[in-house]
């Protein structure tokens, strides 16, 4: 039901009346095939759906969010422009608002398994409404017969976008991902469920095609681009007949179809948002409640705004369907490749920029019309996924390996430090070098052991001194006597590489390497101007309240103080680079 509305309901009516029965099949078959193939591929017996979802949720969250935005915009736009307004006029828009609120309430209050039951009952009511509606439409003479086919250049140009968009469409839909995961967890077959669902979906498209044939073409609505469309043909026929029973049945059928998409959108987007937020390391979560960030209300608001602009501009439904065959194509293709085992080589910025170019080509080709431009537009969108596609097909080499550790024998690079300003007690021997905080020092006799090398414990002491200077530089107003949290050292690791001697210039570097909601990992390196890298390691910090020592999320003051040096990403690489180490636990 949820897939039926987003890319099927009114477009099935339009394509049947505009291009005939063969045109309808050219639209419906790849649409249903795309849904079935999604379940067949994702539901392979040995495919770990939970692991795949955990891997792709974060990197492809924008794709899923945009997919829901356009799906909900299509839903509200179609219901308003092609059902509600032709029947009741603009004065009855409160009914649309009520429908959206009720559907969102269902998605908020009822879990997915409950929504499945609601949709099952709704489907039965919807089919009954169609049975009631059909005789009334047939009885009203309209003098139009649907031809076997009537193709034009625009139809030929839409073949490739339809194939690409409908085959990739389910992969962009987080509703389908949530359903696949739930089906697998319940012990049922994802493949069987989606093949059966695709057949059922095709049947619903046929129902709407039959309603369109019974209603006739009527008076096509010409959008602002000058292109006529038959999307509202059924609503127009019902409005002309003034049959209360037929009108009520049509309202029930369209309302059920719309609500089944909106409640599923709310449920799935909330599921996605909660999962991504729980894994997120973003410092913004220290300022904004996670529930607010993950709320579907933001996407719903954007969808309503998009719908309002489209209606005000006099656009047709095609313009809201267009992103699924252009803007989102590259990201969706990368997602498919990632699911099939390709290495992640997904560049979202590049993919969406290429997708916007494809969108412009599509627009020019659709309005002209030009079958060549329309056909090439989705292929342009796929360019962003070429590295992963070629890897999956075995045509490209393995992705480059980036060296993450400096060569042991190489001397440290001489850089100019940025001294800490406005601290009278701090000198120019320490400061920031990009994301690193650096302390320069020279060991003397009291730092060495009996054979003249620097005593091993002094390396740990120097790292601790550098850390305290780093903290003081970022949080000069921190007062231990008045704080409501303590910072504890959970662990400390150091990998010794070389020895240093007295009067050998030493540079100790420390930075924030990674973090999650409760722990911060600091990476450190110790360099010698003479011998290069002396050692490296990491330490893990945690935060507790001052009264009961209960673990806390990273406090807001920490985020604010260290924000300029917060990592752009949080790859957990330091621990993997460590060899034999000494471990120390302490409080600070």
N, C-alpha and C positions, 0 to 999 in steps of 0.2 A: 504493500500500500504506500509506504513512504517513497519508494522509488517511482511509483506510478505518476505522482504529481510532478515531481521536479523536472523531468524531461519527457513527459508523455501526454498529459491530460489534454490541454487545448491544442498542442501542436499536432496531435493525432487527428483532431477535427479539421484543422487547417490543411494539412498535407493531403488528406483524403479528398476534400472538396477542390483543392487547387491542382493536384497532380494525379488524381484518380487512384484506383485500387492498387495498381502496380507501384505508384509513388508511395502509397501507404506502406506496402510491404518493404520497399527500399528503406523506409524509416524504421519500421517496427522490428524487423528481423535483426539488424545489427544492435538495436537497443536491447532487445531481450538476450541476444547472444552475449553481449558485454556483461550483463548481470550474471548469466550462467557461468561464463568463463572465469569471472572473478572468484566465485565460490569454488569452482573446480580446481583452479590453481592454488588458491589460498588454503583449500581444504585437503591438500595432499596428506596422506596418513602420517608421514614422518615429519611434516612441517610443524615446528613448534610455534604456534600462533602467539602465545603469551610473550615469548622471547622476541619475536619479530615486532610485535606491537611496542614492546619496551624500547626497541632499538629505533623505530621510525617515528614514534610519537613526537619527540622533541624536534628533530631536524625538519619534519614535514608538518609541524603544527600550523604554519601559515597556510600551506596548501589546504589542509583540512578546514581551516577557518574560512578561507575564501570560498571553498566549495560550498560550505553551509550558507555563507552569506548570499551567494548567487542562487542557491536552491530555494532559500526562504524568500528571496526577492522575486523569483519566478512564481512561487506559490501565491504570495500576496498580490503581485501584479496581475496574474492570470485571473484570480478570483474576483478582484476588483474590476478590472478593465473588461473582462470577457464574460462575466456572470452577473455580478452585483449591480454594476452601473447600468447595463442594458435592461435589467429587470426592474430596478427600484430607483435609479437615479442617484445623483450625488448626495441628496438629503438623507439617505439611509446608511451613510458610512459608519454609523455607530455599530451596526451589525457586524461589520468587518473587525472593528476593534474588539468587540465582545468575543468573536470567534478566536482571534489571536490570543487573547487573555485566557480563555478557557483551555485552548490547546497547550499553552505554556504551563498552565496550572497542572494539567495532566502529566506533562513531561517532568515537572518538578516533584510532584507528589507520588507518582507511581513508578516503580522500577521497571526495567526493560521486560522482565517476564510478565509483569502485569499489563504493560502496554501491548504485548503480544495478544493477550486475551481481548483487550479493548479493540485492537485492530481486527481480530477475527470476527467479533460481533459486528463491528462497523462495516466490514466487507459484506457480510450477509445482508445488512440493512441497505447498503449501497446497491448491491445487485438487485434487491427487491425494488428499490426506487427506480432503477433502469427498466425493469420489467413493467412497472406501472407507467413510466414515462413513454416508452416506445410506442404503444398503440395511439396515444394522443398525437405524437409527431407524425405518424403514418397517415392518420385520418385527415390531417390538415394538408390540403393541396399546395404544392410549392412549384411544381412544373420543372424541377431540376433532377436530372439523373446523373449519377456519378459515372464518369467514363472509365474505361479500363486503364487508360493512361493519357496524360496530356502534359508533355514535358517541354520546358523551355531552357534557355541558357542558364538561368539561375538554379534550376533543379539539377542540371548536370554538374554545375560548380559546387553544389552542396553535398554531393555524394561522398567525396573524400573527407570533408569536415565531419559529416555524420558518422562515417566509419571510425575515424580517430576519436572523436568526442564520445561516442557511445561505448566504444571498447575500453576507453580509459576512464570514463565517467565514474563507475563504481569504486575505482581505486582512490578517487578524490573525496569520496563520501564517507566520512567517519561513522555515519549511521551503519553502513554495511560492515565496517571493521568491527564495530561493537557487537553487531549481531553474530558475525562469524566467531568471535571469541566466546560469546555466550553459548552459541550452539556447540562448540567444541567442549566447553566446560561441562555442559549438561550431558555429554556422552553421545550426542547425536552426530550424524554425518553432515558436515558442512557441504560436501559436494551434492549429496542428495537434496538437502534443503534448498540450495541455490538453483539447482536444475529445475526442481519443482516450482520454485519461486519464479524463475524465468518463464516457464510455461504459463503459470498463472498470470504473470505480468503481461505476456503477449495476449492472453485472453481478454484482459481488461482494456488493452489498446484496441482490440477488435470491437469490443462493446462500444467504445466511443466512436470508432469509425462507422459502425452501424447507426448510431444516433445521428452522426453527421449526415449520412446518406438519407436518413428519414427526414431530417430537418431541411436539407437543401442548402444551396449556396446563399440565398438571401441577398442582402446588400453588403458587399465586403467593406470592411473598415480600412480606409486609407490612412497610413501613418504619416508622420511628418516628412519621411523620405520619399513620399509619393508612391509607395508600393502598397497595393491592396492586400488585405489578409482576411481569411475566413475563420479566424479564431473564435469569433463570437456568434457563429452561425446558429448554433443550437439555442443559445439564449435569445437571439433575435426572433427565431421561429416561435419560441414559447411566449415571448412578449407580445407577438402579433396575435396569437390565438386566445390569450386571456383565459386560459384554462387553469383554474386554481389547483386541481389535482396534479397536472403536469408541472406547473410552476413549483409546487411544494416538493415534488419528487426530484426535480432538477436541483433545487436548493439543497436538499438532503444529500444528493450525490456529490455535488461540488464541495459542500461543507465538510463531508466526511473525508474526501480526498485531500483537501487542504489541511484539515486538522491532523491527519495522519502523518503529514510531513512535518508540521510545526512541532507537534509533541515529540516526535522522534528526534528532530533537530535539537530541541532543548535537552532531552535526556542524554544524547550522545555527545553534544558539545560540553555539557557539564562534566560528563565522564572523562572526556579528553582534557579539559581544563584542569580538573582536580589531579589527574595523573601527571600532567606536565608540570604543574605548580609544585607538586610534592617532590619532584626530582630536580626542580630548578635551583640554581645557585645565585639567582639574581638578587642583588642587594636591595632592589625595590621592595621585596617582600618584607623587609624590616620596617617599611613605612606604610604599606598598603596591605590590608587583610587578604590572605590567599583566596578566601571565598569570593571576595569582590573581583579579584583579578580573573578568576576562572569562571565567573558568571556568564551565561549565554546572553544576558541582556545586552551586552555591548554589540555582539554580532546582530542580534535582533534589531537594535536601534539603527545600525548601519544598513540593514536590509530594508527597513521601513523608509529610511532616507533615500536609498537607491530607487525603491519603488515609486516614491513620490516624485522624484526627479524624472523618472521614465514616463510616468503618466502625464506630468505637466508638460514634458517635451513632446508628447505625442508619438513616442516610439512604440515599436511592436515587440512581441515576446522574443523575437530572434536576437535582439540586441542583448538581452539578459542571458540567453543560451550561448552566445558567441564565446565568452571566456572559456567554456569547457572545451572548445576546439582550437583555442589560440593561446591565451595567457597562461592557462594552467597546464598545458600539454607537456611542456618540458619537465616540470616538476613531477607530474604524474608518471611520466615514462621513467624517470629516475627512481621513483618509488617502486615501480614494478620490477625494475632491474635489481634494486636493493633486496627486494623480497626473494628474488630468484637466486641471490647469492653474489651479486656483483659487489666489488669494493665501493665504499662510499666515495664518490667523486662528484658530489652534487654541489653546485654553486648556485644558491637560490637567487642571488642578485642577477647573475648572468642569465639564468633561466627565465626570470620574469621580464628582464629587459628584452630578450629575444621574443618572449611571448607577446609583449606589447607591440613589437614590430609586426609580428604575425597578425595581431588584432587590427592594426592599421591597414595591412594588405587585405584582410578579410572585408573590412568596411568598404574600401574602394571597390573591391570586386563585387560585393553584394548590391551596392547602390547602382553600379554602372549599367547592367551587370556584366561580369567577365568570368566565365567558367575557369579560365586559366588562373586568375588571381585567387579565386575562391579555393581552387584545388591545392594551390601551393601554400596557402596560409598555414594550415596545420602542420605541413612538412617543415616549414620554417620554425615553428614552435618546437619541433622535435630536435632541433640542432643543439639545444642546451643539454640534451640527454645523450648526445653522441658518444662522449667518452665512456659512459657506462654501458651503452648498447654495444659498442665495438668490443669492449672487454668481455661482455656476456657471450657474444658471438665468437670470441676467440680471434678477432681481427687486430686487436691492439695489444701492446706489451703490458707488463705489470706496472702498476702505479709507481712513481718514483719513491725511493726511500729517503727520507729526510734525516740527516744526522742530527741527533739531539744531544750528543755529548762531545765536548771539545777533546782534541787529541792530548794525551797525557803530557807529551814533551813540549808542548807549545807554550811559550811564555804568555802571560796575560797581557791583553792589549792596554796600552796607556790611554786613558780617557780623561777628559776634563770634567770634574765633578761640579754639581750645582750645590753650593753650600746652603745649609739651612739658614734662612733669613730671620731676622727679628728675634734671635736667641743670643743674649749677651754671653751666656756661659758656653756656647758652642763655637768651635773654631772651624777653620777651613780644612781640617784633616778628615772630615766626614761630610757626607751629603748624598744627594740623589744622582744616580746615573741611570736615567730612564726609570724603569720600574724597580731597580735595585737601590737599596740603601747601602752605602759603602763606608767603611772605617779603615783609615790608613794608620798603621802603627809600626814601631820598630822594636823587636824583642831585645832585651838586654840580659846580662848575666843571671839575674834572679829568675828569668823565664826558662832557663836551660836545666838539663839534668847533669849527671856526673860526667858524661862523655861529650858534653857541649851542644847537644841537640835540644831543641825546644821540648820541654816536658809535655807528654801527650794530653794531660788534663788542661793545659793552658789553651789548647785549640778550642775546647768546649767553653772555657771561660771567655775567650775572645768573641765567640759567637753570641754568648749571653750578653756581653757588653754591647755588641753591635745591635742586638735585639732591643735592649733597653734604650739605646740612643734613637733607634728607629721609632719606638713607641713614643718617646718624649718629643720627637720632632713632629709626629702626627697628632698627638694628644697632649699638648703642653699643659692643659688645665685639669688633667686627670688628678683626682684627690683620693688617695686610698682610704682616708678616714671617712669620707662622705659617700663613697661609691655604693651602689646597690648590687654590684656583681663583682666577682673575682675572676681573674684569668688564670687558669691552671695549665701547666704543661703536662699533657697526657703522655707524650713519648718524645724521645730525642734519639736520632740516629746520626752517626757520622762515619763515613768511609775514609780511612786514612790512605793517602797515596804516596806522599813524599815527606821527608823531614826538612825542617828549617833550622838555621843556626842564628846565633846572636848577630845583631846589627844588619840582618837581612830584611829589607823592606817587605812588609806583609800587607795585604789588602783582604779584608773580610767583607763579604757581600751577602745581603739577605733581602728576600722579597716574599710577597704573598704568592704562593704557587697555586693553591686551589682552596676550595671551601665548599661546604654544604650549609644546611640550615643551622648546624650546631658546632661544627668544627672548622678551624682554619689551619691550613698547612703552610708553614714557612719553609722555603728552601734556602740553603746557604752554601756558599763556596768560599774557600780560603786559597788565595793565590800568593805566590812569591814572585818578586821581580826577577829573581835569579833562576828558580826551579820550576816556574809555572804552577799548575794546579797542585796544591798540597792535599786537598781533601774536599769532600762535598757531603751534604746530607740534608736532612729535613727534621722538622719537629712539628708535632700536632698540638694545637691549643684548644681548650674547651672553656666554656663559660658557665658559672654556677651562681646561684643567689647567695648573698652573704649570710643568710640566717640558717638555712637548712642544707646548703650545698647541693640544691637540686639543679640538674642541667637546664640551661636556658638556650633559646635561639640566640644567634649573634646579636648583641645589643645594638641599638640604633646609634649610640654615640661612637661605637667602634666603626660602624659602616661609614658614618659621616667623616670621622677623622682620617680613615684610610682610603676613602673613595677614590682620590686621584691615583692611587697605586693598587686599586682593586684589579684582579686579573680580568682580561677581556673574555677569557674562557678558563675552564678549570680542568685541564687534562691531568689525570693522576699519574704523572710520569716519574716523579722523584723517587717514589718507593721502589719502582721497578728498576731504577738505575743503580740501586745500592747493593753493595756486596756485604761481606762480613762487617759487623758494626758493633759499637758499644751502645748500650741503651740506658738512658737515665730518666727517671720520672721525678717531677718536683712541682712545687707551687711557686707562683710569682705573685 
